Amino acid sequence: MRLIVPWSLVLLTAAIARGDDSVDYNRDVKPLLAAHCVRCHGETKPKAGLRLDTAAAILKGNQDGPAAIPGDPENSPLILALLGEGGGERMPLKKPPLGHDQIDAFRRWIAAGAPVPENEPPSKPPSHWAFVPPLRPEPPAVDDPSWPRNQIDQFILARLESEHLQPSPEADRPTLIRRASLDLIGLPPTLEEVDAFARDQTPGAYERMIDRLLASPHYGERWGRLWLDGARYADSNGYSIDAPRTIWPYRDWVINALNADMPFDQFTIDQLAGDLRPGATIDQKVATGFHRNTPINQEGGIDVEQFRVESIIDRVNTTATVWLGLTLGCAQCHDHKYDPLTHSEYYQFFAFFNNVDEPELPLATMDDVERQQATQKSINDYLAKLPVDDPSLWEKQRAWEDSLDMAGRQKQSQEVREAFDVVFDQRSDAQRQTVFAAFIEQDGAMKRHRQKIAALKKSGPKILTSMVVRERAVPRETHRLSGGDFTRPAETVTPGVPAVLSPLHAETPDRMDLARWLVAPSNPLTARVTVNRLWQAAFGRGLVETDEDFGTQGAPPSHPELLDWLATGLIGQGWSLKSIQRLIYTSATYRQSSHWRSEDPENRLLARQSRHRIDAELVRDAALAASGLLTPEIGGPSVFPPQPEGVMNLGQMRREWKADDGPERFRRGLYTYFWRATPHPLFTVFDAPDGTRACTRRARSNTPLQALTLLNAQAFVECAEALADRLLEAPLDDDGRLTLAFRSCLSRAPSGHERDRLRLLLTQARSEGQDERATWTTLARVLMNLDEFITRE
């Protein structure tokens, strides 16, 4: 006898005792089928040939027989599947099990003979929550009105109270200011800031601290880094050649826009379509660098059209991930298997980006541009004159070409390599001049000519450029690509958006229409996705944990009403990110202690704060700040801090990495030059994204290499030595210096036990014959290697 029999008898007996043994199929059963079953067992392609969208279909069953046996619930395959018995997998597959009352509704219907309604229409799956525009809910009432500091706390506390849980107590003041500083500006607080916050016991002290951080110019650096993850920012082109590129002005634009609290709808429009604004400014054009962060393949012999299409595919997938939180890329080759996104709709979205050119924008006045053009003409004229005066140069050039090995040819620019692929005598004049210029620049015997060209270049202005996109004057025709294959174009498509989302009202839509559609109040996703990422940064996990997938296979929101309240609030407050962040960071929920609690071990109910390692760039930033070495300058070109020897030999192309000697050596990690093929080891070890695709949620690993890096890498040794110098300059005794070092690294004073252990370390170091600088450097290295040093509590 199966174990289910006693349980079913209990339920049926209880139902009879209540007098509610009757069941209404339409009221009690059909909604459960629609919510949990018909997505897989509906009218179209039902799994295992079993339809569960009508009562008649349930009784018909499939090749294995009926799913329900009237009058016999205990032997009905439907009941067994819901319980995970009978030898098959529990249903719903890979979803939470149905509750006892829900299963009992099926039991009672079958026990009553499984009556079939007349002319029953097939039940349809409900619209997925994320595809329905959010409505603003009222914050719920709570039993303890003294705890909430704003409406966010009402949503959190109401859920906790429903689970008979209490929130955690508020964290202490050093923890609060360190947590908020790392979260909002990516730097630990100074000792002066910690002390001032500890002394200020007046009402509103915490809120004033949050306002100060939101107003800091370092805010844009911290949140710019997170945005650049999604933008797949890097300083090189990627692939095997991985040539350098100039796009850091886009990075600066992001920092400045976030510092100014540019409304997120305008922030979006400028990056996707700034060039299409009437009278577009230089800044608005620079903002379109968002979609020039795409990797570029410069290898010889590639199909240029293939990689042009690959770039557009990257732009489609990135846009869908960053703004919509959808896996639209799954429809590149066929209809999406789970979400209502079709293969044709993918290429309608593709069409928005198929009409762009990829220029480099001069960031200069028209006078400077004209002077630079005149200088380039002088260089071109000089190069053209050389072989006329000395015809033997052509033969020397051919000998130079023949001497190049594969690596030497791959080092050349794409234009030179394309000319190499053309027979020498069949090259155009432009190709001849392109290769000739490379020959003069690189051949050892051409040094007097290079000096002349260098002098000509020096006479003209040096113009900075940035990579941007620009709409083509003549649009391309876009086709659906069968199977995602660029060599198999099918029917033509016009620009459009997925039908399951809000409509796009434009007869001939372009990128500007797309950008405005993304941030239209009727769009059900963008505001939700955006506030979810703000929440994720503040708590380590989003209200929707799968922040990159709001589709049907993603995780449901832990607090759906709060998510919609924040999303509608973002729109209602003019898309101000800082307004929503101020609500989050001043909430009682955010201010809780992060001490682990067994009642909610994964903290999905937010009965405490989270505790996690800080991001890769912030690890070195914290060391620079603690040591006093940090150069706080905002913006500018990427820099070259120390890194281990040999890193630049790991890629196919060997690049030079000459560490900076001046203040640039100690800039924030955000500004470190990022080679895609050979990233700085600190980034790799501490889980920074690789810059090849959009990343909206970083991984957090815990490995021995991280401890070894903190202990031995040159950059961290330099920081430890600088902190030791600070300590020795301070007119303090050992205990005073020890406390100063501890507070500089961890923002709090050491406990008695911690102080004793560090005193012992000093004694041991001195007994080994270390001088005072080495002794205090050892102590600093230990402190910077602590888990707490790289952890946000």
C-alpha angles and dihedrals in degrees: 000000000000120000090236093073098076091046093049091048090052091052095045091046090050091048091052091047089053092049091233100108091125116099130199111212095204093045102037109022111027095060089054091052091050094048100043113015118031096066087075100018102041134119095284118068097333114206114254088003090282121135119197099172096103136029090241091054091051091054091046092051120170139283089307094057137261120339091219127038107205111241094008111081094159092063096037112116090220092062093042091052092050089052095044092242133121095063098288134099120281115260140260083049115236091353131104113281120257116260124255093257092050094051089045089058089059090046094052092047092052092042088054089058098271095265114209119221117229119256092358112184116223112268116242128215112257119253110273110258094238093057093057115085111250120253121205110253126203114252107254125249116254135205094229108048092174096074105056116088094183140356093282089067092053091060092046096044094046089057092046092049090051087057092044092246132134125215120252121261119265116276119249120268100258089051093048096052094042091049094048093044093052091045099046105032103012094236132100115248120262118249089249090056092048092050094046092051092047091052096046104087095158119119113275096025093127093047091050089052091053091048090052091053093047089053094048117113086227089066090078090051093053097045092035089061091055092048091048088057088063091042089054090230120191138152095232138055099243130218118086098310092048093183118189120262135193112233104121090112086070089054089052090049090055092049093049094045092052093046089053090049090236105196108264093235090058090041087056097045094050093052096047100034112003090131089061095057112111107263091002113208125226089256093052090051092047088053090065086070084093088089095038089069086085112121115255124215111216099170118135118260097021123144101250093203092053093057093041087058090045089055092053091047088054090051093050094049093044093050091050093048098045100042106020103029089225133137091228089152088075087073094057093098103021142350113305108269095221112013125061093254117124132211090241092050089055091061092043085060089043089057092067090065098036091081100062133108120207110225131160112243117223110227095208145090120277089250091057091047091052091048091049091050090051090051091051090050090054090052092048091049091050092050092048091053096052100075090042090059093039113025090182088075089079091061091045089052091052090049089050091052092049091051094058116102122208093275091049092052092047090055091064123096119267091254091054093047091049089052090049088060090061120079109258096244093046098054120119120242089256092052091047092052093045093055093040091055090052090049093052090047096051111027113101094223094057097071097119089051091048090053090054092049090047090053091051091050091049091054092062130066120273106236123198116217134191130202113251141160125243132188115253118243090223111040122225121239111248124213134187105253110224109234088355089287114144090208092060107063114178129181121344119259133197126220113283146137133241111288092223089069129060116303122259109230105209131105096214104015123198135181091286090057090048092051092049091047091054092058098035112124088237092061104102097205118040098068092043093048092048098050090043089060091048087053092046091056091050098046107021092246131058124236079247102044094201092062092172093051120052089159129109093281093051125095116275116243115272090216107022096174092052091049091054092043090055093043094052089043091056091054093042092052093055095265091292108166092192091056092057092042091052089055091049097045096045094048122111086234091064093044096058124117115262095222110138118256125200093210091070106015096175092043095231091145092049096235086152141011121273126250119212144150116269121247123277097258091047092055092068092035089059091050092049091049094048092048096047092238097110116125102210097197114139122227134345136113122335118271139216116233119180119291133170119284116262099028092115090055092064096081128069090255116052110225130189121247111188109179115232117248102197133060089303088073089070101044121128119280090250088074098048111122107257116212109189095210096042110022121184106279091236089065093049096045094049097045103256113166118262097238094237098101138015114284118191099164121040122215118239116210130175113216139158089243089067092058091045091050093051091048103042113018112114093236092057094043088054090052092049091050091049091051089050090053090052091051094049091049091055114093092234139119123241094276092048093050091044091053092046091052092047094048092044090057103035105021092234138080119261121256119241092261092049091049091052092051092050092048088054090051091054091049093050093047092052092046088058090060098256117155118237095265091051091045094054091041088057091052091048091050090053093050092048089051095056119114089232091058092064096034130094106214 
